[in-house]
């Protein structure tokens, strides 16, 4: 549907930006402490990043049922489920730390993944009431809410991570509070109510199935580019706190580097939508992939604080262009009645690869060499084949003959 008045959409975007800032602050906190907490409790150092892997696995397995649920019952219903699960997951993780139980920490991480999946749909909710012209800007503005989360999360973590005798216990308790308080924002959303209880018209359009949608070139390439952009960002970011501490720096350095990274992920969102509208989504995705490659080059060139900051800033910027571009490409490649299927399938595939990346991150970092430098080198070299895959698919897409809509 092409909305001519975006007043409603702009109100929803404002609420979603606040939700991204407040609720989203938990993600940089957890990505800083997840590997470090796992390293404290895991019997094998190769499993240190498993808590983060369980978060992403939880997101992957949630998307296929949460997206259709929101299509039936409305986005707001799904967002409440996500925030409540985030609070429960944080409390379970805190209990796991208190009892020094790695399995309990992993169980809590899975519930955090349910929240992560719900947060991923903020960007799609921004498009539900937006006109075609406002859609890429709406996605960008909502993603820009992460700018505040990049400041709030790591700085809050500095205050609470050592508040108790058990390291990071305070961090998980603070995450629970963010979820319980932040979920109140969802009462202010004015989104479609969903189709639950609404009779389906006899002549209502029927969407294509998953396999047919995957054969659509723009859908397939959007999923590949989004998958690679997110997976490579997660691969490198998951290992960053371990690499920073392993190279002789402290936890506050790791917090600051992750904060700079998350700022770089979301600051460009203020103009990414405008760039997409001006230059086309394919060029912006391609730019993101090139910047991700640049992040790897910088990371491989040294392990000083300057290298860590520069590599992680480039990593965030490349993710922004690649992932927002892929999201915009996907949003324009399907019909409204296919929304639930496409978005759920997209996030299942994207976070499936992100799960693999986070699992690989700990193994590459801690078990592929004798030193932190060797592990960090292995992590960044692993980016190469995936960048080739995404770049090749994008080139293939732009060479496809243009067909009438």
C-alpha positions as CSV (number, residue, x, y, z in Angstrom):
1,X,0.0,0.0,0.0
2,X,1.3,3.5,-0.9
3,X,0.5,5.8,2.0
4,X,0.3,9.5,1.0
5,X,0.4,10.8,4.6
6,X,3.3,9.6,6.7
7,X,2.2,11.2,10.0
8,X,1.3,7.8,11.5
9,X,4.5,6.3,10.2
10,X,6.6,9.1,11.7
11,X,5.0,8.6,15.1
12,X,5.7,4.9,15.0
13,X,9.3,5.6,13.9
14,X,9.7,7.9,16.9
15,X,8.6,5.2,19.3
16,X,10.7,2.6,17.7
17,X,13.7,4.8,17.8
18,X,13.3,5.2,21.6
19,X,12.8,1.4,21.9
20,X,15.9,0.8,19.9
21,X,17.8,3.2,22.2
22,X,16.6,1.9,25.6
23,X,15.9,-1.8,25.0
24,X,18.6,-2.1,22.4
25,X,21.2,-0.9,25.0
26,X,21.3,-4.5,26.3
27,X,22.8,-5.9,23.2
28,X,26.2,-4.1,23.3
29,X,26.3,-4.9,27.0
30,X,25.8,-8.6,26.4
31,X,28.1,-8.8,23.5
32,X,30.9,-7.3,25.7
33,X,30.3,-9.6,28.7
34,X,29.0,-12.8,26.9
35,X,32.4,-14.1,25.8
36,X,34.1,-13.0,29.0
37,X,31.5,-14.6,31.3
38,X,31.6,-17.7,29.1
39,X,35.4,-17.8,29.5
40,X,34.9,-17.7,33.3
41,X,32.5,-20.7,33.4
42,X,33.4,-22.9,30.3
43,X,35.6,-25.9,30.9
44,X,37.1,-25.5,27.4
45,X,38.3,-22.1,26.2
46,X,37.0,-22.9,22.7
47,X,33.5,-22.6,24.1
48,X,33.9,-19.1,25.6
49,X,31.7,-17.4,23.0
50,X,29.0,-20.1,23.3
51,X,26.7,-17.8,25.3
52,X,26.6,-15.4,22.4
53,X,26.0,-18.3,20.0
54,X,23.0,-19.3,22.0
55,X,21.7,-15.8,21.8
56,X,21.9,-15.8,18.0
57,X,20.6,-19.4,17.9
58,X,17.6,-18.3,20.0
59,X,17.0,-15.4,17.5
60,X,17.2,-17.8,14.5
61,X,14.7,-20.3,15.9
62,X,12.4,-17.6,17.1
63,X,12.0,-15.7,13.8
64,X,10.0,-18.4,12.0
65,X,7.3,-18.5,14.6
66,X,7.4,-14.9,15.8
67,X,7.0,-13.2,12.4
68,X,3.7,-15.1,11.5
69,X,2.5,-14.6,15.1
70,X,2.9,-10.8,14.6
71,X,1.2,-10.9,11.3
72,X,-1.8,-12.5,13.0
73,X,-1.8,-10.6,16.2
74,X,0.1,-7.4,15.5
75,X,3.7,-6.3,15.9
76,X,3.1,-4.9,19.4
77,X,2.1,-8.3,20.7
78,X,5.4,-9.8,19.4
79,X,7.4,-6.9,20.8
80,X,6.0,-7.5,24.3
81,X,6.9,-11.2,24.1
82,X,10.4,-10.3,23.1
83,X,11.0,-7.8,25.9
84,X,9.5,-10.2,28.5
85,X,11.8,-13.0,27.3
86,X,14.7,-10.6,27.4
87,X,14.0,-9.9,31.1
88,X,13.6,-13.6,31.9
89,X,16.8,-14.5,30.0
90,X,18.8,-11.9,31.9
91,X,17.6,-13.1,35.2
92,X,18.4,-16.7,34.3
93,X,21.9,-15.7,33.1
94,X,22.4,-13.8,36.4
95,X,21.5,-16.9,38.3
96,X,23.9,-19.0,36.2
97,X,26.7,-16.6,37.1
98,X,25.7,-16.7,40.8
99,X,25.8,-20.5,40.8
100,X,28.8,-20.7,38.5
101,X,26.7,-22.9,36.1
102,X,27.6,-22.7,32.4
103,X,24.5,-24.6,31.3
104,X,22.2,-22.1,33.1
105,X,24.1,-19.2,31.6
106,X,23.4,-20.8,28.2
107,X,19.7,-21.2,28.9
108,X,19.4,-17.6,29.8
109,X,21.3,-16.6,26.6
110,X,18.7,-18.5,24.6
111,X,15.9,-16.4,26.0
112,X,17.9,-13.3,25.3
113,X,17.8,-14.5,21.7
114,X,14.0,-14.3,21.7
115,X,14.4,-10.6,22.5
116,X,17.0,-10.2,19.8
117,X,14.7,-11.6,17.2
118,X,11.9,-9.3,18.2
119,X,14.2,-6.3,18.1
120,X,15.2,-7.3,14.5
121,X,11.6,-6.7,13.5
122,X,11.6,-3.0,14.6
123,X,13.1,-2.2,11.2
124,X,10.2,-3.9,9.4
125,X,7.6,-2.4,11.7
126,X,8.8,1.0,10.6
127,X,7.7,0.2,7.0
128,X,4.2,-1.1,7.9
129,X,2.5,2.3,7.7
130,X,5.1,4.1,5.6
131,X,4.8,5.3,2.0
132,X,7.2,3.9,-0.7
133,X,9.2,7.1,-0.6
134,X,9.5,7.2,3.2
135,X,10.3,3.4,3.6
136,X,14.1,3.5,3.3
137,X,14.3,6.6,5.6
138,X,12.0,4.9,8.1
139,X,14.3,1.9,8.3
140,X,17.3,4.1,8.6
141,X,15.8,6.3,11.4
142,X,14.8,3.2,13.5
143,X,18.3,1.8,13.0
144,X,19.7,5.1,14.1
145,X,18.1,4.6,17.5
146,X,21.1,2.3,18.1
147,X,23.2,5.4,18.3
148,X,21.9,6.0,21.8
149,X,22.1,2.3,22.7
150,X,25.8,2.4,21.7
151,X,26.3,5.1,24.4
152,X,24.0,3.9,27.0
153,X,24.9,0.2,27.0
154,X,28.7,0.2,27.3
155,X,28.7,3.1,29.7
156,X,26.1,1.5,31.9
157,X,28.1,-1.7,31.8
158,X,31.2,0.1,33.1
159,X,29.1,1.1,36.2
160,X,27.5,-2.3,36.9
161,X,29.8,-5.0,35.6
162,X,31.8,-5.1,38.9
163,X,29.0,-4.0,41.2
164,X,28.9,-7.4,42.9
165,X,31.5,-9.9,44.0
166,X,30.5,-12.1,41.0
167,X,31.7,-10.3,37.9
168,X,29.0,-9.3,35.4
169,X,26.2,-10.2,37.7
170,X,25.2,-6.5,37.9
171,X,25.2,-6.3,34.1
172,X,22.6,-9.0,33.7
173,X,20.4,-7.5,36.4
174,X,20.6,-4.1,34.6
175,X,19.6,-5.8,31.4
176,X,16.5,-7.2,33.1
177,X,15.6,-3.7,34.3
178,X,16.0,-2.3,30.8
179,X,13.6,-4.9,29.4
180,X,10.9,-4.4,32.0
181,X,11.0,-0.6,31.8
182,X,11.5,-0.3,28.0
183,X,8.5,-2.5,27.1
184,X,6.1,0.3,28.3
185,X,7.0,2.1,25.1
186,X,5.1,-0.4,23.0
187,X,1.8,0.9,24.3
188,X,2.4,4.0,22.2
189,X,2.7,2.2,18.8
190,X,-0.1,2.7,16.3
191,X,0.5,-0.3,14.0
192,X,-1.9,-2.6,12.1
193,X,-3.6,-5.0,14.6
194,X,-3.0,-8.2,12.6
195,X,-5.4,-10.6,11.0
196,X,-6.3,-12.7,14.1
197,X,-10.1,-13.2,14.2
198,X,-10.6,-11.4,10.8
199,X,-12.3,-13.5,8.2
200,X,-10.2,-13.9,5.0
201,X,-12.0,-12.7,1.9
202,X,-12.6,-15.3,-0.8
203,X,-10.7,-13.2,-3.4
204,X,-7.9,-12.2,-1.0
205,X,-4.5,-12.5,-2.7
206,X,-2.4,-15.5,-1.8
207,X,1.3,-15.1,-1.3
208,X,4.0,-17.3,-2.9
209,X,5.6,-20.1,-1.0
210,X,9.1,-20.1,0.5
211,X,10.8,-21.9,-2.3
212,X,9.1,-19.7,-5.0
213,X,10.2,-16.6,-3.1
214,X,13.7,-17.8,-2.8
215,X,13.8,-18.2,-6.6
216,X,13.0,-14.5,-6.9
217,X,16.5,-13.0,-7.6
218,X,16.1,-9.8,-5.5
219,X,14.8,-11.8,-2.5
220,X,17.6,-14.3,-2.7
221,X,20.4,-11.7,-3.1
222,X,18.9,-9.5,-0.4
223,X,19.0,-12.5,2.0
224,X,22.6,-13.4,1.0
225,X,23.9,-9.8,1.4
226,X,22.1,-9.3,4.7
227,X,23.3,-12.7,6.0
228,X,26.9,-12.0,5.1
229,X,26.9,-8.4,6.4
230,X,25.4,-9.5,9.8
231,X,27.4,-12.7,10.1
232,X,30.8,-11.1,9.5
233,X,30.0,-8.2,11.9
234,X,29.1,-10.8,14.5
235,X,32.1,-13.0,13.8
236,X,34.6,-10.2,14.4
237,X,32.7,-8.3,17.2
238,X,32.2,-11.5,19.2
239,X,36.0,-12.1,19.4
240,X,36.9,-8.4,19.9
241,X,36.6,-8.3,23.8
242,X,38.6,-11.6,24.0
243,X,41.2,-10.2,21.6
244,X,41.5,-6.8,23.3
245,X,41.9,-8.4,26.8
246,X,44.2,-11.1,25.3
247,X,46.5,-8.5,23.8
248,X,47.1,-6.8,27.2
249,X,44.3,-4.2,27.4
250,X,41.6,-4.1,30.0
251,X,37.8,-4.6,30.1
252,X,37.1,-0.9,30.0
253,X,39.1,-0.7,26.7
254,X,36.9,-3.5,25.4
255,X,33.7,-1.5,26.4
256,X,35.0,1.6,24.7
257,X,35.9,-0.2,21.5
258,X,32.6,-1.9,21.3
259,X,30.9,1.4,22.0
260,X,32.7,3.0,19.1
261,X,31.8,0.0,16.9
262,X,28.1,0.3,17.8
263,X,28.2,4.0,17.2
264,X,29.6,3.3,13.7
265,X,26.8,0.8,13.2
266,X,24.1,3.3,13.7
267,X,25.4,6.9,13.2
268,X,25.3,6.5,9.4
269,X,21.6,5.5,9.6
270,X,20.7,9.2,9.6
271,X,21.7,9.4,6.0
272,X,21.8,5.8,4.7
273,X,18.2,6.0,3.6
274,X,18.9,9.2,1.6
275,X,21.9,7.6,0.0
276,X,19.8,4.6,-1.0
277,X,17.2,6.9,-2.5
278,X,19.8,8.8,-4.5
279,X,22.3,6.1,-5.6
280,X,20.3,2.9,-5.5
281,X,20.3,0.1,-3.1
282,X,22.7,-2.1,-5.0
283,X,25.5,0.6,-4.9
284,X,25.0,1.1,-1.1
285,X,25.2,-2.7,-0.4
286,X,28.3,-3.0,-2.6
287,X,29.9,-0.1,-0.6
288,X,29.1,-1.9,2.6
289,X,30.9,-5.0,1.5
290,X,34.0,-3.1,0.4
291,X,34.1,-1.3,3.8
292,X,33.8,-4.7,5.6
293,X,36.8,-5.9,3.6
294,X,38.6,-2.8,4.7
295,X,37.9,-3.6,8.3
296,X,39.6,-6.9,7.9
297,X,42.6,-5.3,6.3
298,X,43.0,-2.9,9.2
299,X,42.6,-5.6,11.8
300,X,45.2,-7.8,10.1
301,X,47.7,-4.9,10.1
302,X,48.3,-4.7,13.9
303,X,46.9,-5.2,17.4
304,X,47.3,-1.7,18.9
305,X,44.3,0.1,20.4
306,X,44.3,2.3,17.2
307,X,43.9,-0.8,15.0
308,X,41.1,-2.2,17.2
309,X,39.2,1.1,17.1
310,X,39.7,1.6,13.4
311,X,38.8,-1.9,12.4
312,X,35.7,-2.0,14.6
313,X,34.5,1.4,13.4
314,X,34.9,0.2,9.8
315,X,33.1,-3.0,10.7
316,X,30.1,-1.1,12.0
317,X,30.0,1.2,9.0
318,X,30.1,-1.7,6.6
319,X,27.4,-3.5,8.5
320,X,25.2,-0.4,8.3
321,X,25.4,0.0,4.5
322,X,25.2,-3.8,3.9
323,X,22.5,-4.7,6.2
324,X,20.2,-1.6,5.8
325,X,20.6,-1.9,2.1
326,X,19.7,-5.6,2.1
327,X,16.7,-4.9,4.3
328,X,15.5,-2.2,2.0
329,X,16.0,-4.5,-1.0
330,X,14.0,-7.2,0.7
331,X,11.2,-4.9,1.8
332,X,10.6,-3.9,-1.9
333,X,10.8,-7.4,-3.3
334,X,7.6,-9.0,-2.0
335,X,3.9,-8.4,-1.8
336,X,2.1,-7.3,1.5
337,X,0.5,-10.7,1.9
338,X,3.9,-12.3,1.8
339,X,5.4,-10.2,4.6
340,X,5.2,-12.7,7.4
341,X,6.7,-15.5,5.4
342,X,9.5,-13.5,3.8
343,X,10.6,-11.6,6.9
344,X,10.5,-14.8,9.1
345,X,12.4,-16.7,6.5
346,X,14.9,-13.9,6.0
347,X,15.7,-13.6,9.7
348,X,15.9,-17.4,10.2
349,X,18.5,-17.7,7.4
350,X,20.4,-14.5,8.5
351,X,20.6,-15.5,12.1
352,X,21.3,-19.1,11.2
353,X,24.5,-17.9,9.6
354,X,25.2,-15.5,12.4
355,X,24.9,-18.5,14.8
356,X,27.5,-20.3,12.9
357,X,29.7,-17.2,12.8
358,X,29.5,-16.7,16.6
359,X,30.3,-20.4,17.2
360,X,33.2,-20.2,14.8
361,X,34.4,-16.9,16.4
362,X,35.3,-18.5,19.7
363,X,37.0,-21.5,18.1
364,X,39.0,-19.4,15.7
365,X,40.0,-16.9,18.5
366,X,40.9,-19.4,21.2
367,X,41.8,-22.6,19.4
368,X,43.4,-21.8,16.1
369,X,46.8,-20.6,17.4
370,X,48.8,-20.3,20.5
371,X,48.4,-16.6,21.0
372,X,45.6,-14.0,20.9
373,X,47.2,-12.4,17.9
374,X,47.1,-15.6,15.9
375,X,43.5,-16.2,16.9
376,X,42.5,-12.6,15.9
377,X,44.3,-13.1,12.6
378,X,42.3,-16.3,11.9
379,X,39.0,-14.5,12.7
380,X,39.7,-11.8,10.2
381,X,40.9,-14.1,7.4
382,X,37.7,-16.0,7.7
383,X,35.8,-13.0,6.3
384,X,37.2,-13.5,2.8
385,X,35.1,-16.3,1.3
386,X,31.8,-14.8,2.5
387,X,32.7,-11.4,1.1
388,X,33.3,-13.1,-2.2
389,X,29.9,-14.9,-2.0
390,X,28.0,-11.7,-1.3
391,X,29.9,-9.6,-3.9
392,X,29.4,-12.3,-6.5
393,X,25.7,-12.5,-5.9
394,X,25.3,-8.7,-6.1
395,X,27.2,-8.6,-9.4
396,X,25.0,-11.4,-10.7
397,X,21.8,-9.5,-9.7
398,X,22.7,-6.2,-11.4
399,X,23.5,-8.2,-14.6
400,X,20.1,-9.7,-14.7
401,X,17.8,-8.3,-17.5
402,X,15.3,-5.8,-16.2
403,X,11.7,-7.1,-16.4
404,X,8.4,-5.2,-16.2
405,X,6.9,-4.9,-12.7
